[in-house]
Amino acid sequence: MTHTGSSPLAHRTVLAVPDAHAPIDTVRRVGAGWLTERFGRAPTHSGHHRLGEAAVLTNQAAYRPDGSEHAVRLQLREDGTDATWRTTVTCVTAPEGGALVAVTLEGFAREGTAPEGSTREGTAREPAADHGAPPPPQRPPLVRELVRELRPLDGLAPLTLDARPIGPEEVDELIDILCDPGRRLPAIVAAAPLQPEPLWWERLAAVVDRCAGAASVHLLRDTAAVDAFRAAVGEHHRVAPGAVRTFRTDADPGWPADGARHRYLTVTRLTGAGDRAWLTIAPTVQRIASRAPVPEPLRAVRFTEETRRRDEQRRAALTAGGSHALDALRRENAELKQLLALADADLRESRTETDLANRSADAREAELRALQQLYDEDFEDALRMLQELDSARVQLRDLRQRLRERGRAGVPGARQRPASSRPPERQDVPSTFEELLQRCAAAFPSLTVTADPGPALRLDECDGARRWARKAWQALGALDSYADGVRGGFRGGFSQHCQEGRAGSVTWPRNQLATNESPTTMAKWGAQRVFEVPSAIDPSGRAVMEAHLKLGSKGSSSPRIYYLDDTRGKGRTRSVIVGYIGPHLTNTRS
């Protein structure tokens, strides 16, 4: 077999089952039913089992030190003339209860071919409902049965085989689901149409069926629910009657710009006889679900039970003896031949599995390189945009200063600065925190930076330093723009400043802003959030800062900027005090 250079992953479903009775038994039973339907039998004991000339089933189990079974894996390999298909079902249980179940389908095409029913990228497909429409990815049939039997959850959202009806009284619960940081799969929100639309309901049922296990589906059942949902999430995240919105993870209804991330199809698109946009919902959802990070327990589980069983079988066969030397030699010879045959079969299976594993690793490496290249290109584009924004901000500040000076002209005692005859020089966005600290005082005159440079400089040693430094520059620019706006008459707070996005202002995403810490965090680690401030604010020169901007959310560093708003002159600085720039401080999730 020769690797085609594309990812072999055609489908992956991961189900979290926090509360299930005997999930391993359920997975075995569902898997056995699926295999029996296809091959007429379903061996359950560990080892390799040939189910036909081109199909091999491998059953494996893993045990805890106390001997209790905590994980199983059923893997079906089907060798075709054009490709090898591999379906893997894995169930891992936790000592405290609950389980994770993964169903993975991989297609390994031979040289110059693609798996039957697949795209050129190696993604398996099932027949399309409408001619000429993009067919949705194929999903192993047992996924539906596992969803039915296990009743999994995606964070707070139940994964079901039917759309979950939502009335006005359930809207708050739906909002919690959409904003739940523990949600790892898309959430589809549909709203019942105002008029009888049989085609709409037929298409929604097809979407729900194809998205089983890959997304939670919620149906706003009447206009009262639609209105309540709209009032809760605002115009940019609303779902009108007959429309469908696919919410990705990390939804933030409080940030209008976030609404564009969540694809929206109107009732016209969903009811048009010739409109096939609805057929793209399931493929999009399944693609997102397949690419979601695999939970650590599923990645970490190791199955060594099969090797141990084979070793014990061989030792038992070799130690078997007889009363007569000749008979014993004959039996030993026959047993050795049998063991050699078993060893040859094991070796062939090992070679095949090693080849498939190497091809999967090669594909993931190629995909990683492609994603890295795409990231680098997007990052450079973003940097250019930041530089342009920074240049525009400098020009805007210069224009505002000129307007203020003109407004003060003729006022006795008013101090006027001559307007510069040259346009402000464009300055590049800093790429290190060392450069940022050197330039921030001059670049952001409405800020008072008291932060200890040590934590910020330590960030320069991290891989993400360049990205974080440039985001920090934007964050400081947003705080400076807010303070400048307050001096110009703006009456809201920083959060409102970011939400309104007034012309010429620099803003910061609201989902990356926290105005306070949790009571538990402050009770346990509040001392970490006491930073230096001007004595005009506190005679001790120290004050608590809870509000912070998030520069990153992945990894152990996840930098933060903590600040104190003194723009209203409580401490007579009429500025924003930046007390900390550095790695994430300790909290309940650290």
N, C-alpha and C positions, 0 to 999 in steps of 0.2 A: 504494500500500500504506500502511496506517495501523498504527502501533504500538499494540499492545493494552495496554501498560504492564507486561507480565510479561517475565521473562527468556527470551530466545530459546534459551538453551542447554538442549538436551535430553540430550546425552550428550557426555562427553569422556574419552578414554583417552590416557594418556601412558605410553609405554614407554621405559625406559632400556636401551640396548643397549651395554654396555661393551666387548664383544668380538664383532664380526660382520664377515664378509667382504662388501664391497661392499653396504652397507645401502641405498644409494640405488637400486641396481639391483634389490634385492629388493622395495623399496617400489613401484617402477615396475611390476615384474612382477606382484605381488599386486594392485595397483590395476588393471592392464590386464585381468587375469583377471576381476575383479569387474565392470568396465565391459562387457567383452565378453559376459559372461553376461546382463547387463541390456539392452544396446543393440545387441549384435552386432558392435561395433567399439570400438576404444580408441586414438584418436590419441595419439601420444607426444611430438610436437614442440610447442614452446612456442606459446602463443597461445590464442585462444578458438575452441572447436569446438562447433558445434551438433549434438547427438546426436539431436535430435527437435524437435518443435514446442515443447515445454516444457522441454527439458533443454539446458543449456550447460555444457561442460567447459572449465575454464581450467587450462592447464599453465604452471608457472613454474619458473625455476631461478635460483640465486644462485651467484656465483663469488668466489673469493679473488683478491687482487691478482695472483697468479701465473697466473691463468686456470683453475685447477682448480675443478671443481664441488663445492660444499660443502653445498648445500641444494636441495630440490625441494618443490613444492607442487602437489597435484592438488585442484581444487575443483569439485565438481559442484553446480550450482544447478538445482532442479526447481521450475518455477512451476505451481502448481495453482490451481483455482478458489477454494479457501478459504485457501490459504497458500503460502508459498515455503519449500522445504526446502533447506538448504545443508550438504553434507558436505565436509569439508576434511581432507585427509591431508597432513601436513607432516613432512619428515625433515631434520634438521640434523646434520651430522657435525662432529666436533672434529678439529683438526689432529693431536692426539696419538693419535687413534683413538677409536672408540666413536661412538654416535649417539643422538639422541633422536627419537622418532617420536610424533606426536600425531594422533589421529583425533577430529574434532569434528563433532557433528550439531547444527544449529540449525534451529528452526522459527519462521517469521515469519508470524503469523496476520493475516488481514485484519480490518477493522472488524466486530465483532459475531460473529466466528467463531473457532474453535479448530482447529489442524491436526488432520486426520483421525487418529484413534487416539491423541489426546493428552489430557492433563488440562487443566483450566482454566488451570493455571500455565504451559502451553506445553511441558510435558515429554512427549516422544514415548513411546508405550507399544507393547508387543507384546501379543498376546492372552494372557489369563491361562490357566494350566493348569486351574484349578478355577473353576467358576462362582461368582461373588460375591466372589472374592478380589481384593485389589489387584494389578493387573498390573504386572510389572516394567518398568523403562524399556527402550526399544528400544535396541539396540546395532547399529551398522552391521556387516553380516556379515563384512566383511574384517578385523575386529579379531581374530577367531579365527585366521584364516590368518596374520596378522602375528605373533601370539604363537607360532604353530607354527614359522614360518620364522626369526624373529629370536631366539627364546629369551631374552627380556628378564629383567632382574633388578629387584627393588625393594629397594634397599640390599643386604642379604645374602640376601634371599629370591628364589628362582627363581619366575618366573611361568609356569605350565604349564597344560595343558588337562586335567590329571588331578590328583586329590588326591595329594600327596606323602606316601608312607608313612613313618611315624616309629616306630622301635623304641627300646628303652631306651638304646641306644648313641648315638642321634641326638638325644636330649632336650636335651643341653647346646647343641647347634647350634641347636635350635628356640628355646631361651631367648635366645640371642644375637640371633636374628632378631626376636623380640618386643620386645627392649629396644634394638634398633639405632636410634640417633638419625637415621640416614639413611633409615629406612623412611618412605615418604610415603603408603602405601596400607594398608588394613586387612589383617589376617592372620586367616584363619579356621582354627580348630583344632577338629577333630571327633575323637571317640573311637568306635571300633567297638563296637557293642552286644554284650552278653553272649550274647544268644539270636539265632537266625536271624530277621532282620527284613527281608524283601524290600522292603517299602514304605520303610523307612529308607534302604536303599541306593539305591532309585530316586530318592528325594527328594534325597539327597546328590549324586547324579550330575547332577540338574537344577540344583542350586545351583552346583556346580563349573562347569557349562557356561555359566550366565548370568553368572558372576563372572570369566570369563576376561579377563585384562588389567586387572581392577579390584581384584584381591586375590590374595594367595597362599593356597593351601589345603593344610592339613597334616592327615594322618590318623594318630592314635595307633592302631596296628594291633592291639594286644592289651593285656591287663590289666597286663602287665609295663611297657609303655610308659606306660599311664595312671598306674600307681603311681609310676613314676620322675618323670613330669611333675608329679604332685601333690606329691611330696617336694621338687621344685625350686622350685615357685612358691607353695606353701602353699594353705591352704583357700580363700582368697578369690578365687584366680585358677584354680582347678582346673577340669578338664573330666572329668566322670564318664562311664562307659561309655554310649554312645548319645547323649551330649549334644554340643552345638556352641556354641562361644564365639567371638564376633567381636571380636578385639583391635584397638582403635584404635591410633593412633600414640602414642609416648611412654608405653608400658606400663611400669609399675613394680611388679613382683611383690613387692618388699620393703615396699610400702605397702598395708596391707589395704584402706583406703578406696578405693584405685584400682580394685579389682575391680569395683565397681558401674558403672564407665564402659564396661565391655566386655560387651555383651549376651550373655545366656546362655539357651539353650533346652534343656530337659531331653529325655530320651528319650521321655517321655510326649507332649510337644508335637510331637515329630518323627514319631511313629508313630501318632498318633490319626488315624483315617480322616477325621474331620470337622474336624480342627484345621488351620488354614491359616496358623499363625504362621510356618512355614518359608518361605512365599512372600514374607515381608518381608525375608529375609536379603539376597537379591540387590539389590532396590531400595535398601536402606540402604547396601550396599557401593558400588553404582554412584553413589549420590548423594554419598557421601563422596569417592570418587575424582574425580568431576566437579568438586567444589568445592575440591580440593587445589590449592595454588598451582602455576601453570605455571612450569617451570624457565626461568631467564633466557635461555638460548640460543634457545628457541622464541619468547619474547616479543620478542627483539631482532632476529631475522632480518628482512631487507628484500629484497624481490624487485624489482629494477630491470631485469632482463634483458629483459623483454617490451617495455618502453618503448624500450630501446636497439635491439631488433630491428626494431620498427616504424619508428623513425627511419631506420635504415639502409636498410630496404626502400623508404621514400619517397625518400630521397636517390638510391638506385640507379635508381629509376624516372624521376626527374626529370632525371637526367644522361644517360639513354639518348638517342641521336640517330640520324639517318639521313642518307643521301646526298642525298635530295631534300627540299627545304623543305616541299612540300605533304604528302608522306608523313610527314615528321617531325612536322608540326603535327597531322596526324590521329592519329598514334601517341601524341603527347603529350596530345592531347585525350582519347583513350581511357584513357590511363594516369591522367590527372587524374581522370576520372570514377570509375575503379576505386579510386583513392586516396581520393576523397571518400566512396565507399561504405564503404571500410574505416574511414575516420575516423568516419562516422556510426555504424557498428557499434560501434567503440571507445567513442564518446561514450555510446551507449545502455548499454553494459556498465558504463562508468564511473559513469553516473548510478545505475544499479541497485545497484552495489557500494557507492557512497557512501551511498545510502539505507539499505541494510542495515547498513553500518558505523555510521551515525548512530543507527539504532534499537538496535543492540547497545550503543552507548555510553550511550544514554538508559536502557536497561534496567539496565545495570550501575550507573549513577548512582542510579536508584531503589532498586536492591537495596542499595547502599551506605548510602543514607539509612535504609532500614528496619533494616539491621543496626546502624547507629549508634544508632538509637532503642532497639532491643532491648538493645544494650550498655549504654546509659545507664540503662535501667530495671533491668537486672540489677546494674549497679554500685551504684545507689542501694540496692537490696535488700541487697547484700553489705555496704555501709557501715552500714546499720541493724543487721545481724547483728553486725558487728564492735563497734559501740557497745554492744550488749547483752552481748556476750562480755566486753568491757572492764569494764563495770559489774559483771558477775558475778565477774570476777577480783578486782576491788577488794574486793567484799564477802567473797569467799572468803579473801583475805589477812587481812582484819580478823578473821574468825572463827578462822583458824588462829592468829593472834597471841593472841587471847583464850585459846584452848586451851593454848597454850604457857605463857602467864602463869599459868594455873590449875595447870598441871603443875609449875611451879616454886614454887608457893605453899608456904610453910613451910620452904623450903630456906634455910639460913643464908646470908646475903650475896646472895641472889637479888634482882635489881633488877626491880621490877614497875612497869608503866605502867598507869595507870587506863584501863579500857576506855572508849571513847567512848560517850556516851549517844545520839549521833546516828548514823544510818546513813551510810556513806561517800557522799560526793557523786558523782553520775554525771558523768564527764568525756567529752566528745566526742573521737573519734579525730582527731588532727591531720591537716590537709589539705596542709601544706607541711613541708618538711624544717627550715625555720627554726623553726617551732612545735615540731616533734618534738624538736629539740636543746634547746630551752628547757625542755621538760617532762619529758624522759626520766629525768633524775636523780631527780626526786621520784616519778615514777610507777614506776620500776624500781629499788628500793633494793638489789637483789641483783646489780646490774650495776655495773661500773666502766667508764665511757665515756671513753676517752682519744683518740677519733678526732678528727683535724683537721676542723673544721667546713667548710673550704673546698670539698672535693669534694662533700659532701652539699648544700651551698647551691647549687652549680652545677646540681644536678639540678632545682632549682626552676625553672630556665629551660627545661626540656624539657616537651613536650606531656604526657608521662605522669607528671608530678610528683605530681599529686594521688593517683593510684592507687598509685604507688611509696611515697609517704609513709605511706599507710595500711597497705600491706603491711609496710613497715619497722616500723611500730608493733606489728603482730602478731608479727613476727619477734623484736623485742626483748622482747615479752611472753612469747614461748615460752622464750627464753634465761633470762629472769628467773624464770619458773615452774620451769624446770629447776633453777636454782641454789637457789631456795627449797625445792624438793623434796629436794635433797641435804642441805640443813641439817636437813630433817625426817626424814632416814634413808634416802632413796632411794639405792641403790647402783649403779645403771647409769649409762651415759653419756648424752649429749644425744640421740643417735640412738635409743637404747632408750626414752628418755623420750617421744620423738615416736611411736614405734611402739606403746608400751603405752597411751598416752592415758589415764592414771589419772584417776579422777573428780576434777573440779575443776581439772585442769591445763590449761595452754595449750600446744598443740603446733604443729608446723610440718610441712608435707608433706615426706616423706623424699626424694622425687624432686627437691626444690628445696634439698637439703642436700648439700654436698660436704665430707667430712672431711679431704681432703688434695688437693694439686695433683699433676699428673703430674711425673715426674722431669725431663722435657724442659723443662717450664714453669719449674720451680725452678732448673734449671741456667742457663737463659737470662735469666729475669726474676724470679728469687728476691728480688733487692734491692727490687723494688716491693712486696714483701709483708713488709717489716720495719716494724713500727709501734711507737708509744710504749706503754710499760707502766710500772706502778709499779716503783720501784727495788727493792722487796722481791722482785720476780720476777727482775729482771736489773739488776745495778748500773749497766749502761750506760743504762738507761731505754729500751731498744729490744729487741724480740724478734720472731722470725719467726712469722707466723700463716698457716696454710694452710687451716684449716677456714673455711668461709664459707656464707652463706645467699644464695640467688638470689631477687632481687625481680622479675626479668624475664628473658626469654630472647630477645626480638626487638629488632632495631635495634642501633645502635652503643653505646648507653648500658648497657643490661642491668645495672642496679645490683646491687651486692653488699654484704654486711655480713661483714667478717672478724672473727673472735673467737678468744680463747685461754681455754681452760677451766682455771681455778685454783680450782675449787670444793672440791677435796680439800685445799687449804691448802698446796700446795707453795711458793707465794709469800706465804702467810699472809694473802691478801686474802679467801679463801673466797668468791670471786665469779667471774663471767664477765667477762673484759676485752674490750670492744668497741673494736678498734683502727682500724677503717676502715668508713665508710659513704660510698659514692660510686659512680661509673661503673665498669664492668667494667675490670679490669686486663688488661694484655697477656698473652696465652697463645698456644698453638699454633694456635688458630682465629681469632685477631684479625686 
